Amino acid sequence: MTTPLKVGLAGYGVVGKRRREIIDAHPALETVAVSDRVLGEDGVFKDGVRFFDDYQKLLKQDLDIVFVCLHNDINPLATIGGLENGMHVFCEKPPGRDVADVERVIECEKKNPSLKLKYGFNHRYHDSVRDALAIMRSGELGDVINLRAVYGKSQLITFNQSSWRTQRDLAGGGVLLDQGIHMVDLLRLFAGEFEEIHSFVSNTVWSHDVEDNAYALMRTEDGKVAMLHSSASQWRHRFGLEITLTKGALTLAGILSGSKSYGDETLTIARTGNDDMGNPKEEKRSYDNDPSWADEVAEFANAIHTDTAIENGSSKDALNTMKLVYQIYCADPDWKTKWGLSDKTPDE
């Protein structure tokens, strides 16, 4: 590709600016315009990049790609707008506030089959996750028995995030939808689709109208069981995923992030023996580089360049992950009734 693809960023906050760093470092991509309402006006930065105070103005520009980094209520609108204007779209998670939001996007995607749509589930691109997945798929540790997952932070709003995350009409949900969705996606990646879900969901710690804790117990059709705790009252930030297999275990602990608050990223591989007495041989790998942001953008650019399918973060991934999030919400009958939630899609 000799001429870089022209990229626009809808949303130019912390995430949008980080995305731009990755985009500008890619030889096949070039940022030419951004939008964010806090800019307050339209104009041109010193580097020649145009800026607008409304994403709808951005979507009227001559762009090949738009990266959507907006509020959950606007993400699906901007994604549909980009597709309708002939642009490939990369949208941050979550894909919307509920399942219906994603369904509407997919209907638009079907009408524009030549365009690529990708969602930013960047945890799949961490080296610890990729190594664990490769080991699991190799079969050397046997079959998956169960999974235990914790992903938690100390508040619903951290690191100067905006308060819209605590407003149900804008966010759609709380810690499970905002942060826990990454772990939900990983559980699906390692175990497949879950058929039976039980949960407790609550907002008793921070008392906003979105959840601050969600606890789920889930089982796949072939018997894999997963336990998940997504929390906004985990006073020491934590990421942990334990995968128990018939011949060993994979333990992911910590994850490299912009906040650097989730601890060192490691993968511990345990291999069982006939006489290890509960103390199997272990190999511990440590990771000090986070390639996830760059690698998922590179995969997106390659899919456009080669006209191949999106491998990770497709609209199907986004829909199935969003369905599971809402199945967790709705498995708690009190929570479902309180907020009038539905885990049904429009065609069901």
N, C-alpha and C positions, 0 to 999 in steps of 0.2 A: 504494500500500500504506500504509494509515493506521496499522496496528498492526505494530510491528517484529517480525520473526521472532526467536524465542528461540534463542540459540546457546549451545552448550556446547563447551568446549575439552578434548579428551582429550590431556593432555600440556601442561605449563605451564612449559616451559623457555624458552630463548632464542627459539626459533621460535614457540612457543605465545604468548608475551607479545607478540611482534611482530605476530602474527596478530590478537591482541586489539586492538591499537592501530588496525589497519585496520578491523576489524569495528565497533568503537565509533564510528568516524568515518563509518560508512555509515548513512544515515537509515533504511534498511529492516531493519537488523540490530541486535541487542542481546545482549551477553554476559550470561548469567544464571548460569552455573556453569562451573567448571573442575575438572580433576583432575590430580594428579601425586603419585606415591608419595613424593617428597621432602617433601611437605607434612606427612606423618606423622600426620594426623588429619583429621577432617571439621569444617567450621565455616562461618563467614560472614566475608568481608572487610568492612572498614569501609564500603566503597561498596555493600554489600548483595549482592555476588556470592557465591554459595555455592561452597565448595570441598570436594573429596573426595580421599582418599588412594588411590583405586582407580578406574580408568576404568569398570569394570563398575557401580560405584555411580552414576557420571555418566549412564550409558546408561539408568538406571531413572528419570531425571528427566523432567519434561514439557518436552521440547525439540523444536524444529522442525528444527534443524540441529546436526550435530556436526562439528567440525574435528578431524581425527586427526593428532596431531603426536608420535607414539610411536616406539619402536624398530621396526626393519624386521620383526622376528618378530611383533610385536603389531599393527602397522598393519592387516594383512588381517583379523585377528580383531575388532578394534574397528570396522572398516568394515562387516563383516558384521553385527556386533551393532547398529550404528546403523541399518542398513537394515531389519533384522528388527524393530526397535522403532519403525519408521515415520518415521525421520529422513532428511532429505537429508544427504549426506556429502561433505565436502571432505577429501581425504587428501593429506598431503605425499608427495613422492617419497622413496625408491622405493616402489612400491606393495606390496612384500613382499620376500621373500628370493629367490624364484625364480618361474619361469613358472607353476608349479602354484598358488602363492599367489594370483596374479591370476585364474587360471581359476576358483578357488573363489569369489572375490568376484563375478565376472561371473555365475556360476550363481545367486547370491543376488540380484544386480541384476535378472536376468530375471524373478524371482518378484515383484519389486516395481517394476513399470514406471512407476508414478506418481512415483517418487522420483528425484531427480537425484544423480548421482555424478560428482565432478570430482577430478582429480589436479593437484597443484601443480607444474606445469612452468613456473615463472614467467619463465624466460629468453625464452620466446616473446613476452612482453609488454614487453621492453626496446625503447625507441624505435629504437635502431640496428638491431635484428633486424627490427622491423616495417618500417622504411624499406627495408632490403635486400630483404626479401621482396616488398614492393610493386614495387620496381624490377625484380626478377627476373621477377615475374609479368606485368609490363607488356610484356615482350618487347623493350624498347629495346636491351638488351645481347645479344640473341640467346639461344642455348640454352646450358645448363650443360654444360661439358666435364668439369671435375673439381673436387674440394673438398679442402682441406688444413686439418686442425683440431688444435689443441693446447689442452688444458685441464689445468693442473697446479698443484699446491701443494707446500709443502716437507715435509709430514709427513702421515701418515694421520690423526693427531689434531691439529687446530689450533684456536686460539681457544677454549681451555677446553672442547673437546668431550669427551664421555664415552668411556671405553675400550671400550665395547661395539662400537664401530665396527671394532675389530681382531679380534673374535671371530666366527668363521664361523657358529657355530650361532645367533647373534643377528643378525648383519648380513647373512649370505648371500654377501657379496662385499666387496671393498675399494674402492679409489679409482674404479674404473670404474663400479661400481654406485652408490656414494655421490655422487660429484661428476660423473664422466664421463657419467652417464646424461643430464645436461642436454645435452651436446654430441651424444650419440647421437640424442636427440630432435630437435635442430636439423638434423642431417644428414638425417634422414628428412623433415623439413619442407621442406628445400630441394631434395632429390634424389629423394625417393620411397623405395620399399622396395628393400632390397639383397638380391640373390639369391645372390651368391658372396662368401664371406668367408674371409680368411686372417688369422692372428694369431700373435703371441708374447705370452704373459702370464707375469709373474714376480713373485716376492716376495723377491728377493735383497738388497734394500737394507735393509728394516726387519725382515725375517724373521718377520713375523706369518703366520698361516695364511690371510690374504687378500692379494690382489695389491696391489703398490705401483706397478706399471707395466703398461700394456696397450697394445700396438701392433697396429693393424688396417689391412688393405687390403681394400676392399670395392668391389663393382661391382653396379649395378642391371641389370635386364633390358635396358634400352635403352642401356647402355654408359657411364653416368656412373660415374666412379671416385672414391672418397673414401679419404683417408688420415687416420687418427686416432691421436693419442698422448694417453692419459690417464695422468697421472703424480702420484705422491706424493713425487717427488724432484726437482721443478722448484724449485730453491732460490729463484728469484725468481718469485713467483706469476704465472701467465700465462693469459690467455684470448685465443685467436686463431682466426679462421675465415676462410679465403680461398676465394672462389668464382670460378673462372675460367669465362668464357662466351665465345661465339664473337665477340662484338663489344666485349669489355671484361672488367672484373673488379670484384668487390666484396670489400673487406677489412674485416672487423670486428676491432678490436683493443681489448683492455681491456673491463671490464664493471663497472658500478657495483654495489657489494655492501656488506653491512654491515661487512665487515672493511676496506673501502677499500684493499685490497692488490693489486688486479688492474689498476691503472693507469687512466688516463683512458679513457672509453668513446668510441670514434670509429668512423666508417664512411668509408672512402675508396672513391670511385667512379672507376674508370679507364675511359675511352672510347677505343678504338683508332682510329687513322687510317691512311690508306694509306702515309704516309711518316713515321711517328712514330719510326722507328728504335729501337723498344723503350723509348721514353720517352713514353708516352701522356699526354694531358691528364688531370689528376686534380682531383677535387673532394673536399675533406675536410670532414666534418661532425663536430662535437663535441657531446656530450650531458652535461648536468650535473644531470639529474633522473632518478630511477628511479621510474617509475609502475607497475612490474610487479606489486608486491604488491597495491596498491589496485585496479588494473585487472582482475586475474584474480578477485579477490573480487567486484567489481562485476559482472563477466560471469556469475559463478555466481549471485549474487542475482537478476540479471535473468532468467536461465534458469528459476529457480524461479517468479518473479513472472509471467512470460509463458508458462510451461509450454512452453518451447522446448528444443531439443536443446543439449547442451554442445558448444561450437564447438572449444575447445582443451582438452586434458587429459581427454578422455573415457576411458572404460575401454578402448575400442578402441586409442586412442593409447598408453595405459599398457601394454596387452598387447603391441602390436607393438614398442614400445621395449624392453620387458623381453625379448621374444624375441630381438631383435637383440643386446642385451647378452650373453645366454647363448649365442648363436651365436658371438660373439667369444670368449667363454671356451672353448667347445667346439671352435673351429677350431684351437686349440693342443692337439694330441693328448696331449702330456705333462701339461698342466694339467688337461685333462678326466679323464684316467686317475687323476692324483694325488688329485683330490678327488671322484671318482665322480660327476661332473656329468652332467646330461642336458639337452639343449635341446628335448626332446620335451614336448609338452603331454599331459595325461592322456588325451585322446581320440585321440591319434595312435598 
